[in-house]
């Protein structure tokens, strides 16, 4: 379990920056999915249910001005930075595991 900080900047405006922290990388990846789901709900307020595929989620991630994670590394007691491509890979692995359990 590695403490993870998610850094989000939706647009070029720096005042829109936010961060969230999570107990694990997987919780953080679920948080990214929830951000996208909230975005879809805002864009489709009258829709009773929201569905999407992973390519749409990845397009959303790519369209963000910045998205990165800082993951705590126990061995050197430092946070290591990870970019959008790493985040997308971790989300893919997480969703694949979830789909296998369904």
Secondary structure, DSSP 8 states (H G I E B T S, - for coil): ---EEEEEE-SS-GGG-EEEEESSHHHHHHHHHHHHHHHHHHHTTT-S-----HHHHHHHHHHSSEEEEEEEETTTTEEEEE-HHHHHHHHHHHHHHHHHH-
